C-alpha cells in the first residue's frame, strides 16, 4: 500500500531528515540511502521497517546537515615530520636549496592530512530511531486512510455481484421453460407427435436440465462472498487470503456462465466478472 512519512530531528551537532516512501508490492522490498555514519545501523533499520510495514516497496533515506566543524581534516604531525626530515636529508646530499616553500609540497603528499570520522553516539541514534518510528507511523496513517477507501470499494463491488446473483433467479424459471419448449419443438419437427412418449420425454428432459442446473454454484458463490466480507472485516493482515477467495468466486461465476444457456443470465455473468476484476485489482493493495 502507498504511503509517505517524513520526520526531522535536531541535535546540537546536526539536523537529521528522515523520509520513507511506500508503494504497492506483493513482497517486502526495502531500499535504504544512508550516510556512512548510519551504515552500522542498517540492519536494525531494516528490521524496524519489516516489523511495522510488513509488505510493499519501501524507500528510506536519511540525510543530515552538520552545525559544527567536526569534519575539518587535521594535519598528521608524525607523517609531516617524517616527510620533512627525508626531504631535508635528500636536499643536503644533492646540494638543493631547501626553503620554507617545501611545506606546500609536503601538504600535498599522501597521508599528510587525515579526517577522523566520528562514531555514531548512542544518544544520537536513540533520537534518530524515535523519528524513524514517527515517519513509519505517518505511513501507517496514510495506509489506514487508503484501506478505508479500499474496503468501501470492495464492499460495493461485492454487493453488485450479490445483486446480480439475485437477478439471475428471476430468469431461471423462464430459462427452463424455453429449453423445454425448444426440445419439444425439435422433436415435433423430426418425429410425429403421436410417436412421442411424453413420459420418456419428461424423464430425458430432467436428465438434460441437470446439466444446466446452477443451484449449487449459486449457493457456493454466496458462501464465498460472505466469507470474503468476514475476512475483510478481520483486523489481521489478510490480503493473500482475500486473493484466494476471489479466485474461488471467479470459478463459481465462470461455471454459472458456462451452464447458463441464456442470454439474460450471460449478461449478468459479464457484469459479475467486471466487478470481480475490480476486486482482484484492489486486493493486490491489501497487506
C-alpha positions in Angstrom: 0.0 0.0 0.0 1.1 3.5 -0.7 2.2 6.0 1.9 4.7 8.7 2.8 6.3 9.7 6.1 8.8 12.5 6.9 10.4 13.4 10.2 13.1 16.0 11.2 15.2 15.5 14.2 17.5 18.2 15.7 20.6 17.6 17.8 23.2 20.1 19.0 25.6 18.9 16.2 23.2 18.3 13.2 19.8 18.4 11.6 18.6 14.9 10.6 15.9 14.5 7.9 14.2 11.1 7.6 11.9 10.3 4.6 10.1 7.0 3.9 8.0 6.2 0.8 5.9 3.1 0.4 4.5 1.7 -2.9 2.3 -1.4 -3.6 4.2 -4.6 -4.0 3.4 -8.3 -3.3 6.6 -8.7 -1.4 8.7 -6.6 1.0 11.4 -4.8 -0.9 13.4 -2.3 1.2 15.9 0.2 -0.3 17.9 2.5 2.0 20.0 5.5 1.4 22.0 6.1 4.5 25.0 8.4 5.3 28.2 6.5 6.3 27.6 7.4 9.9 24.4 5.3 10.0 25.6 2.3 7.9 26.3 0.3 11.1 22.6 0.6 11.9 21.2 -0.5 8.5 20.2 -4.0 9.7 18.3 -2.6 12.7 16.6 0.0 10.5 15.5 -2.8 8.1 14.1 -4.8 11.0 12.1 -1.8 12.1 10.6 -1.3 8.7 9.8 -5.0 8.1 8.1 -5.4 11.5 5.9 -2.3 11.1 5.2 -2.1 7.4 5.2 -5.9 6.5 4.9 -5.5 2.7 5.5 -3.1 -0.1 8.3 -1.4 -1.9 9.9 0.7 0.8 12.4 3.5 0.2 14.1 5.1 3.2 16.6 8.0 3.1 18.4 9.7 5.9 20.3 13.0 5.4 21.9 15.4 7.8 23.3 18.9 7.9 26.1 19.4 10.4 26.1 22.5 12.6 29.8 22.3 13.7 33.2 21.7 12.2 33.6 18.0 13.2 34.6 17.0 9.7 37.5 19.5 9.2 40.7 17.5 8.4 43.7 17.8 10.7 47.4 17.6 10.0 49.1 14.3 10.6 52.1 15.7 12.5 54.2 12.5 12.6 53.8 12.0 8.9 54.6 15.6 8.1 57.8 15.5 10.2 58.8 12.2 8.5 58.4 13.8 5.1 60.3 16.9 6.2 63.3 15.0 7.5 63.6 12.8 4.4 63.4 15.8 2.1 65.9 17.8 4.1 68.3 14.9 4.0 67.9 14.4 0.3 68.3 18.2 -0.4 71.6 18.2 1.7 73.0 15.2 -0.2 72.2 16.7 -3.6 73.0 20.4 -2.7 69.5 21.5 -3.4 68.2 24.7 -1.8 65.8 23.8 1.0 63.4 26.7 1.9 60.0 27.2 3.5 58.2 26.5 0.3 58.8 22.8 0.9 55.8 23.0 3.3 53.3 23.4 0.5 54.9 20.4 -1.2 54.7 18.2 1.9 51.0 19.1 2.4 50.2 17.6 -1.0 51.8 14.3 -0.1 49.7 11.3 0.9 48.5 10.9 4.5 49.6 14.4 5.5 46.0 15.3 6.2 43.7 13.0 8.0 39.9 13.1 8.8 38.8 11.3 11.9 35.3 10.1 11.2 33.3 10.4 14.4 31.3 7.4 15.6 27.5 7.5 15.9 26.8 8.2 19.5 24.1 6.2 21.3 22.3 9.4 22.2 22.1 10.5 18.6 20.9 7.0 17.5 18.1 7.0 20.1 16.9 10.3 18.7 17.1 9.2 15.1 15.3 5.9 15.9 12.5 7.8 17.6 12.0 9.9 14.5 12.3 6.9 12.1 9.4 5.3 14.1 7.5 8.6 13.8 7.9 8.6 10.0 6.7 4.9 9.9 3.6 5.9 11.9 2.8 8.6 9.3 2.9 5.9 6.6 0.5 3.8 8.7 -1.9 6.7 8.8 -1.7 7.0 5.0 -2.3 3.3 4.7 -5.3 3.3 7.1 -7.0 6.1 5.0 -6.3 4.2 1.8 -7.5 1.0 3.5 -10.9 2.5 4.4 -11.4 3.7 0.9 -10.4 0.2 -0.4 -12.8 -1.5 2.0 -15.7 0.7 0.8 -14.9 -0.1 -2.9 -14.6 -3.8 -2.3 -17.9 -4.0 -0.4 -19.6 -2.1 -3.2 -18.3 -4.4 -5.9 -19.2 -7.5 -3.8 -22.7 -6.0 -3.2 -23.2 -5.7 -7.0 -22.1 -9.3 -7.5 -24.7 -10.5 -4.9 -27.4 -8.3 -6.5 -26.6 -9.8 -10.0 -26.9 -13.3 -8.3 -30.3 -12.4 -7.1 -31.4 -11.2 -10.5 -30.3 -14.5 -12.0 -33.0 -16.3 -10.1 -35.7 -14.2 -11.9 -34.6 -15.6 -15.2 -34.2 -19.3 -14.2 -37.9 -20.3 -14.5 -38.3 -18.9 -18.0 -35.0 -20.4 -19.0 -36.1 -23.9 -18.1 -39.5 -23.3 -19.8 -37.7 -22.1 -23.0 -35.4 -25.1 -23.0 -38.4 -27.5 -22.6 -40.3 -25.8 -25.5 -37.2 -25.8 -27.7 -36.6 -29.5 -27.2 -40.2 -30.4 -27.7 -40.3 -28.3 -30.9 -37.3 -30.1 -32.3 -38.9 -33.5 -31.5 -42.1 -32.4 -33.3 -40.2 -31.4 -36.4 -38.4 -34.7 -36.6 -40.9 -37.1 -35.0 -44.6 -37.2 -35.4 -46.5 -36.0 -32.3 -48.3 -39.3 -31.8 -44.9 -41.1 -31.7 -43.6 -39.0 -28.8 -43.6 -40.7 -25.5 -44.3 -37.8 -23.2 -43.3 -39.7 -20.0 -40.0 -40.6 -21.6 -39.6 -37.1 -22.8 -40.1 -35.7 -19.3 -37.5 -38.2 -17.9 -34.9 -37.2 -20.5 -35.7 -33.6 -20.0 -34.9 -33.9 -16.3 -31.6 -35.5 -17.1 -30.8 -32.9 -19.6 -31.7 -30.0 -17.4 -29.5 -31.3 -14.6 -26.5 -30.4 -16.8 -27.8 -26.8 -16.7 -28.7 -26.6 -13.0 -26.8 -23.8 -11.2 -28.2 -24.1 -7.7 -25.0 -25.5 -6.2 -22.9 -22.8 -7.9 -25.2 -20.1 -6.6 -25.0 -21.4 -3.0 -21.2 -21.7 -3.2 -20.9 -18.2 -4.7 -23.0 -16.7 -2.0 -21.0 -18.5 0.7 -17.7 -17.3 -0.8 -19.0 -13.7 -0.8 -20.0 -14.0 2.8 -16.6 -15.4 3.7 -14.9 -12.6 1.7 -16.8 -10.0 3.8 -16.0 -11.8 7.0 -12.3 -11.9 6.2 -12.3 -8.3 5.0 -13.6 -7.2 8.5 -10.8 -9.1 10.3 -8.1 -6.9 11.9 -5.3 -9.4 10.8 -3.3 -9.0 7.5 -5.4 -10.9 5.0 -4.6 -9.6 1.6 -3.4 -13.0 0.3 -6.5 -14.8 1.8 -8.8 -12.3 0.1 -7.0 -13.0 -3.2 -7.6 -16.8 -2.8 -11.3 -16.2 -2.0 -11.7 -14.0 -5.1 -10.3 -16.9 -7.2 -13.0 -19.2 -5.8 -15.6 -16.6 -6.5 -14.4 -16.4 -10.1 -14.7 -20.2 -10.5 -18.3 -20.2 -9.5 -19.1 -17.2 -11.7 -17.4 -18.9 -14.7 -19.4 -22.2 -14.1 -22.7 -20.3 -13.9 -21.8 -18.6 -17.2 -20.9 -21.9 -18.9 -24.2 -23.6 -17.7 -26.5 -20.6 -18.2 -27.6 -21.2 -21.8 -29.5 -18.0 -21.5 -28.5 -14.5 -22.9 -30.0 -12.6 -20.0 -28.1 -14.6 -17.4 -24.9 -14.3 -19.5 -25.2 -10.5 -19.4 -25.4 -10.7 -15.6 -22.4 -13.0 -15.6 -20.4 -10.5 -17.6 -21.3 -7.8 -15.1 -20.2 -10.0 -12.2 -16.9 -10.7 -13.9 -16.3 -7.0 -14.3 -16.9 -6.4 -10.6 -14.7 -9.4 -9.7 -11.8 -8.0 -11.8 -12.1 -4.7 -9.8 -12.0 -6.8 -6.6 -8.9 -8.7 -7.7 -7.0 -5.5 -8.5 -7.9 -4.0 -5.2 -6.9 -7.0 -3.2 -3.3 -6.6 -4.5 -3.2 -3.3 -2.5 -4.1 -5.0 0.8 -1.5 -6.3 3.3 
